Amino acid sequence: MENAHLRMGRLKFMRQTKDHATNVSLFLNQLVAERATDRYSSASLHLVSVFGGDQEIGAIGAAAAEEQRFHVELFGDEFVGTLGEKPISYRASIPVSGRKRPVRHLVLISKTFFETTLGSDASAKRTVLYDDSPDFVLHRLAVRFGLPVLPEWAEWFHAELRRRKLIDELTGLNCSPVAVKGDKTRMLRILSQGLRRRQIQFPAEALPMPTEAFDAA
């Protein structure tokens, strides 16, 4: 944990009203962000994890609930982003030796990212994931869409998604996020083609599953 602050970014919120000025800056230890295609639009923030005091954390939480924009700083890279409508928040307290009060920890998750973690919305055409490793990608998509898969297919499936250009890299801090394009039907078609071409297969001891089951879904 030595010099951990050097591996963190900054999340800032600034607002000026007639009677009050708010200027909050917190350490940012994890982030999943989808950058805008042009410099004048806000990025979509899918995961924000920050540490700070009671007042600062309260201000950030309230601003997120109001769909306010945040200023993100990542090692010289700066951009503005928002968590969008109805973000989900998690709060915790972390005791620190030598401090009278614990450090407050706030995690904010966009609605889009939250639905992915629940394995919900099987009709979704796009899935935002925290990690781009083959095992994680296959597992999360299988859970979300109810795909009949085997862990051994992870490397092939990941390579196939890459080959078809269905994976977009996202901006991440202390993680490697991606967005996978495609709904349940498309994922099933990819698996069906792999089975037909014998690029993937079920173990010999397993009962055979007709590939028509993939096409019918």
C-alpha positions in Angstrom: 0.0 0.0 0.0 3.0 2.3 0.1 2.5 5.3 -2.2 -0.9 4.1 -3.1 -2.1 7.6 -3.8 0.2 7.7 -6.8 -1.9 5.0 -8.4 -5.1 7.0 -7.9 -6.9 9.6 -9.9 -9.1 12.5 -8.8 -12.9 13.0 -8.9 -14.0 16.6 -8.6 -17.3 18.3 -8.3 -17.8 22.0 -8.6 -21.0 24.0 -8.5 -21.6 27.7 -8.0 -25.1 29.0 -7.0 -26.2 32.4 -5.9 -25.7 31.6 -2.2 -23.3 28.8 -2.1 -20.2 27.4 -3.8 -19.3 23.7 -3.8 -15.8 22.5 -4.6 -15.1 18.9 -3.7 -12.0 16.8 -4.7 -11.6 13.1 -3.7 -9.1 10.3 -4.4 -10.5 8.0 -7.1 -9.2 4.4 -6.8 -11.4 2.7 -9.5 -13.2 3.9 -12.6 -15.1 2.5 -15.6 -15.8 5.2 -18.1 -17.1 5.3 -21.7 -15.5 8.4 -23.4 -17.6 10.5 -25.7 -16.8 10.6 -29.4 -16.4 14.3 -29.3 -14.6 16.6 -26.8 -17.7 18.6 -26.1 -19.9 15.8 -24.8 -19.8 14.1 -21.4 -18.4 10.7 -20.8 -20.6 7.9 -19.4 -19.3 6.9 -16.0 -20.3 3.3 -15.2 -18.3 2.7 -12.0 -16.8 5.3 -9.6 -15.0 4.4 -6.3 -13.8 7.3 -4.1 -12.6 7.9 -0.5 -13.0 10.9 1.7 -14.7 12.6 4.6 -18.4 12.6 5.6 -19.1 16.0 3.9 -17.2 15.3 0.7 -18.8 11.9 0.3 -22.2 13.3 1.0 -21.7 16.0 -1.6 -20.6 13.5 -4.3 -23.5 11.2 -3.5 -26.0 14.0 -3.8 -24.5 15.3 -7.0 -24.7 11.8 -8.6 -28.3 11.4 -7.6 -29.0 14.8 -9.3 -27.3 13.6 -12.5 -24.6 16.2 -12.1 -21.4 16.2 -14.1 -18.0 15.3 -12.5 -14.5 16.3 -13.5 -12.2 13.2 -13.8 -8.4 13.4 -13.6 -6.3 10.4 -14.6 -2.5 11.0 -14.6 -2.7 14.0 -16.8 -5.8 12.9 -18.8 -8.9 15.0 -17.9 -12.5 14.7 -19.0 -16.1 15.4 -17.7 -18.6 12.6 -17.1 -21.9 11.7 -15.5 -23.4 8.5 -14.1 -26.7 9.2 -15.8 -30.2 8.4 -14.5 -30.7 6.7 -11.1 -27.2 5.6 -10.2 -26.8 3.0 -7.5 -24.6 3.8 -4.5 -22.9 1.8 -1.8 -21.3 3.3 1.3 -18.9 1.9 3.8 -16.6 3.1 6.7 -13.0 2.1 6.9 -11.2 2.5 10.3 -7.7 3.9 10.0 -5.1 3.7 12.7 -4.3 7.1 14.2 -7.5 8.7 12.9 -10.4 9.6 15.2 -12.9 9.2 12.4 -13.0 6.5 9.8 -12.5 7.1 6.1 -15.7 7.0 4.1 -15.9 4.9 1.0 -18.4 5.5 -1.8 -19.0 3.3 -4.8 -21.4 4.6 -7.5 -22.7 2.4 -10.3 -24.6 3.4 -13.4 -28.0 1.8 -14.1 -26.5 0.2 -17.3 -23.6 -1.4 -15.3 -25.9 -2.4 -12.4 -28.2 -4.3 -14.8 -25.2 -6.2 -16.1 -24.1 -7.3 -12.6 -27.6 -8.7 -11.9 -27.7 -10.7 -15.1 -30.9 -8.9 -16.1 -32.3 -7.4 -19.3 -31.7 -10.3 -21.6 -32.8 -8.2 -24.5 -29.9 -5.8 -24.1 -27.7 -5.3 -27.2 -24.7 -4.1 -25.3 -22.9 -5.3 -22.1 -20.4 -3.3 -20.1 -17.9 -5.4 -18.2 -15.4 -4.6 -15.5 -12.7 -7.0 -16.8 -11.7 -8.2 -20.3 -10.3 -11.6 -19.3 -11.8 -14.4 -21.4 -13.1 -16.4 -18.4 -14.8 -13.3 -16.9 -16.3 -12.2 -20.3 -17.8 -15.7 -21.0 -19.1 -16.1 -17.4 -20.8 -12.7 -17.3 -22.4 -13.0 -20.7 -23.6 -16.6 -19.9 -25.2 -15.4 -16.6 -26.8 -12.4 -18.2 -28.2 -14.2 -21.3 -28.6 -17.7 -19.9 -26.1 -19.1 -22.5 -25.3 -22.9 -22.4 -21.5 -22.8 -22.3 -18.5 -24.6 -20.9 -15.6 -22.8 -19.2 -13.2 -24.4 -21.7 -14.8 -22.3 -24.4 -13.6 -19.0 -22.9 -10.5 -18.5 -25.0 -12.2 -19.4 -28.2 -15.3 -17.2 -27.5 -13.2 -14.2 -26.5 -11.1 -14.5 -29.7 -14.2 -14.8 -31.8 -15.7 -11.7 -30.2 -12.5 -9.9 -31.0 -12.4 -11.2 -34.6 -15.9 -10.0 -35.2 -15.0 -6.6 -33.6 -17.7 -6.9 -31.0 -15.5 -5.7 -28.1 -14.8 -2.0 -27.5 -12.2 -1.0 -25.0 -13.3 1.5 -22.3 -11.4 3.8 -20.0 -10.5 2.1 -16.7 -8.5 2.8 -13.6 -7.2 -0.3 -11.8 -9.4 -2.5 -14.0 -9.6 -3.4 -17.8 -13.3 -2.6 -18.8 -14.9 -3.4 -22.1 -18.3 -3.2 -23.8 -19.5 -6.2 -25.7 -21.9 -5.6 -28.5 -24.6 -8.1 -29.3 -27.8 -9.5 -27.8 -28.7 -13.0 -26.7 -29.6 -14.2 -30.2 -26.2 -13.0 -31.6 -24.3 -14.8 -28.8 -26.2 -18.0 -29.4 -25.4 -17.8 -33.2 -21.7 -17.4 -32.5 -21.8 -20.5 -30.2 -23.9 -22.5 -32.8 -21.4 -21.7 -35.5 -18.5 -22.8 -33.3 -20.2 -26.1 -32.6 -21.1 -26.8 -36.2 -17.5 -26.1 -37.3 -16.2 -28.2 -34.4 -14.2 -25.2 -33.1 -15.8 -26.0 -29.7 -17.5 -29.1 -28.5 -19.1 -30.8 -25.6 -17.1 -33.5 -23.7 -17.5 -37.0 -25.0 -19.1 -38.1 -21.7 -21.7 -35.3 -21.9 -25.1 -35.8 -23.5 -25.1 -34.3 -27.0 -27.1 -31.1 -27.3 -28.7 -30.4 -30.7 -27.3 -27.2 -32.2 -30.9 -26.4 -33.2 -31.4 -25.4 -29.6 -29.1 -22.4 -30.1 -30.8 -21.3 -33.3 -34.3 -21.6 -31.8 -33.5 -19.3 -28.9 
